Amino acid sequence: MGRGDLSDAECELIGPLLPPERGRWARPAGDNRRFLNGMLHVLRVGCPWRDMHERYGKWNSVYVRFRRWAEQGVWDALLQTLVELGLTDDWQHTIDSTSVRGHVSAAGGKGGLVRTLLVDHAAALRAKNHARCDNQGLPLGFILTGGEASDYTAAEPLMEIPVAAPKALLADKGYDGDRFRESLLIRGILPIIPARSNRKVPEHPDYRRYRNRNRVERMFGKLKQQRRIATRYGKTILSFESFLNLAAPPYG
């Protein structure tokens, strides 16, 4: 077993959530565990699919299964199911964003940032990954935008991620806005957000609780240990978001 491959305990948790594969043209289907380990290898080391280690089988077979599962929504469902299993801490959630530098060949391609989000090539190479995490720093969902997008524009989409509502939401002053604060209070969520410097009547949050906001920063740091997350090599949004969802569960 290679470094970063799934353990038996992790396979017992993840295995039933993956779709069964049937052989095509009278050939037996490969083992899902071996294929998933190959995907995790590419995620971790950031290599092209063609350079995937041979112990995981043919690179094209692993890539085709990864892409097929992405188009079927398997990776989105995997993260959502793990969240629904009650593995998260919903006392308070945190939202934030981080910049992701794109590889020089990642801006083009059908379904890429340039054509899908209607941003220019410079913004596409400086993509932003907006994320929401629980009180323990476990990812709950992601929103991908161009690098010039404001954090505030992704605040409501992040709160619409179908997970349990927390008691409080932690965010930095980039998310300070009357409309967003009112939206949180209507949902029964206490906003713990410092005020912008230009606010006439500044809000004073509980700064002792606000110190826990560093958990989202640590989450980004852990995710970026996977080189396919630290640098966006994929040409399409679907591929990068699929790798994000693959990196989010507590394995690897």
C-alpha positions in Angstrom: 0.0 0.0 0.0 1.4 3.4 -1.0 1.6 6.5 1.2 -1.7 8.2 1.3 -3.7 5.2 0.2 -7.0 4.4 2.0 -6.9 2.3 5.1 -9.3 -0.6 5.7 -11.3 1.6 8.1 -11.6 4.4 5.6 -12.6 2.0 2.9 -15.4 0.7 5.1 -16.7 4.2 5.4 -16.2 5.5 1.9 -16.7 2.3 -0.1 -20.5 2.0 0.2 -20.9 5.6 -0.9 -19.3 4.9 -4.3 -21.4 3.6 -7.2 -20.8 -0.1 -8.2 -19.0 -0.5 -11.5 -19.8 -3.2 -14.0 -17.4 -4.5 -16.6 -17.8 -3.3 -20.2 -17.4 -5.4 -23.3 -17.1 -8.6 -21.3 -14.2 -7.2 -19.2 -14.4 -7.2 -15.4 -14.6 -3.8 -13.7 -11.6 -2.7 -11.6 -11.7 -2.4 -7.9 -13.1 0.9 -6.7 -10.6 1.1 -3.9 -7.6 0.8 -6.3 -9.1 3.4 -8.6 -9.8 5.8 -5.7 -6.3 5.4 -4.4 -5.1 6.4 -7.9 -7.2 9.5 -7.8 -5.9 10.4 -4.3 -2.3 9.9 -5.6 -2.9 12.4 -8.4 -4.6 14.8 -6.0 -1.7 14.6 -3.5 1.3 14.9 -5.8 -0.3 17.0 -8.5 1.1 15.0 -11.4 -0.6 14.7 -14.8 -2.9 11.7 -15.2 -0.4 10.1 -17.6 2.2 10.1 -14.9 0.1 8.4 -12.3 1.9 5.5 -10.6 1.5 2.2 -12.4 0.4 0.3 -9.2 -3.0 1.9 -9.6 -3.5 0.5 -13.1 -4.0 2.3 -16.4 -4.1 6.0 -16.0 -6.8 6.5 -18.6 -9.1 4.0 -16.8 -8.7 5.9 -13.5 -9.2 9.3 -15.3 -12.3 8.1 -17.1 -13.9 6.9 -13.9 -13.0 10.1 -12.1 -14.5 12.2 -14.8 -17.6 10.0 -15.1 -18.2 10.2 -11.3 -17.7 13.9 -11.5 -20.4 14.3 -14.2 -22.7 12.0 -12.2 -22.3 14.2 -9.1 -20.7 11.4 -7.0 -18.1 13.7 -5.4 -20.7 16.3 -4.4 -22.9 13.6 -3.0 -19.9 12.0 -1.1 -19.1 15.2 0.8 -22.8 15.9 1.5 -23.4 12.3 2.7 -20.5 12.5 5.1 -21.8 15.7 6.5 -25.3 14.2 6.9 -23.9 11.3 8.8 -23.4 13.7 11.7 -19.6 13.9 11.5 -19.6 17.7 11.8 -19.8 20.1 14.7 -22.6 22.7 14.1 -22.1 24.9 17.2 -20.5 27.5 15.0 -19.5 27.7 11.3 -16.8 29.8 9.6 -16.6 31.2 6.0 -13.6 32.5 4.2 -11.8 32.4 0.9 -8.3 31.7 -0.4 -6.7 32.4 -3.8 -5.7 29.5 -6.0 -3.0 30.1 -8.6 -3.9 28.4 -11.9 -1.3 26.7 -14.0 -0.5 28.4 -17.3 -2.5 25.7 -19.2 -5.5 25.8 -16.9 -7.3 29.0 -18.1 -8.5 27.6 -21.4 -10.8 24.7 -22.2 -14.5 24.2 -22.6 -16.1 24.5 -19.2 -13.2 26.5 -17.8 -13.4 29.7 -15.7 -12.9 32.0 -18.7 -15.9 30.6 -20.7 -18.2 29.6 -17.8 -17.8 32.5 -15.4 -17.1 35.1 -18.1 -13.9 36.4 -16.5 -10.7 37.4 -18.2 -7.7 35.2 -18.4 -5.9 37.0 -15.6 -8.8 36.5 -13.2 -9.1 32.9 -14.3 -5.5 32.2 -13.3 -6.2 33.8 -9.9 -9.3 31.8 -9.0 -10.8 32.1 -5.5 -12.0 29.2 -3.5 -14.7 30.3 -1.1 -15.4 27.7 1.7 -17.6 27.0 4.7 -16.4 24.8 7.5 -17.7 23.5 10.8 -16.5 24.3 14.4 -13.7 21.6 14.0 -12.5 22.9 10.7 -14.1 20.2 8.5 -15.1 21.5 5.1 -18.9 21.7 4.4 -18.9 23.1 0.9 -17.1 25.3 -1.7 -17.9 28.0 -4.2 -15.4 28.8 -7.0 -15.2 32.2 -8.5 -12.7 34.3 -10.5 -9.9 35.9 -8.6 -11.3 39.5 -8.8 -14.6 38.5 -7.1 -15.3 40.0 -3.6 -15.7 37.7 -0.7 -19.0 39.3 0.1 -20.6 38.1 -3.2 -20.1 34.5 -2.1 -21.5 34.9 1.4 -25.1 34.1 0.6 -24.3 31.1 -1.7 -22.1 29.7 1.1 -25.0 29.9 3.5 -27.3 28.2 1.0 -25.2 25.0 1.2 -27.6 22.3 2.4 -26.2 21.6 5.8 -27.5 22.1 9.4 -27.7 25.7 10.5 -25.1 26.7 13.2 -25.8 28.8 16.3 -23.2 31.4 15.1 -21.2 32.3 12.0 -17.6 33.5 12.2 -16.2 35.7 9.4 -13.7 38.5 8.9 -14.7 42.1 8.2 -14.8 41.4 4.5 -18.3 39.9 5.1 -19.6 42.9 7.1 -22.8 44.2 5.6 -26.3 45.0 6.9 -28.1 42.8 4.5 -25.9 39.7 5.3 -26.2 40.3 9.0 -30.0 40.6 8.8 -30.1 37.4 6.7 -28.2 35.5 9.4 -30.4 36.8 12.2 -33.5 35.8 10.3 -32.1 32.3 10.1 -31.4 32.3 13.9 -27.6 32.6 13.4 -25.6 35.0 15.5 -23.1 36.9 13.3 -19.7 37.2 14.8 -18.1 39.5 12.3 -15.9 42.6 13.0 -17.1 45.9 11.6 -15.5 47.6 8.7 -13.4 50.7 9.5 -15.9 53.0 7.6 -19.0 51.8 9.5 -20.6 54.7 11.4 -22.0 52.5 14.1 -19.6 49.7 14.5 -20.6 46.2 15.7 -18.6 44.7 18.6 -18.7 40.9 18.3 -17.5 38.4 21.0 -13.8 38.5 20.2 -13.1 35.5 22.4 -15.3 33.4 20.1 -13.9 35.2 17.0 -10.5 33.7 17.8 -11.8 30.4 16.6 -11.9 31.8 13.0 -8.4 30.5 12.6 -9.8 27.0 12.1 -10.9 27.9 8.5 -7.3 29.1 7.8 -6.0 25.8 9.1 -8.5 24.0 6.9 -7.2 25.8 3.8 -3.7 25.0 4.9 -4.5 21.3 5.2 -6.3 21.2 1.8 -3.4 22.9 0.1 -1.1 20.1 1.2 -2.8 18.4 -1.8 -0.9 19.9 -4.8 -4.0 19.7 -7.0 -5.7 22.1 -4.6 -2.7 24.4 -4.0 -2.4 24.9 -7.8 -5.3 24.5 -10.2 -4.1 22.2 -13.0 -7.5 21.2 -14.3 -9.0 23.1 -17.3 -12.6 22.9 -16.1 -14.5 24.0 -13.0 -15.9 20.5 -12.7 -12.5 18.9 -12.4 -11.2 21.3 -9.7 -14.5 21.2 -7.7 -14.4 17.4 -7.8 -10.8 17.4 -6.5 -11.9 19.8 -3.7 -14.8 17.5 -2.7 -12.4 14.5 -2.9 -9.8 16.3 -0.7 -12.4 17.4 1.9 -13.2 14.1 3.7 -10.8 13.2 6.6 -8.6 10.8 4.7 -5.4 10.9 2.6 
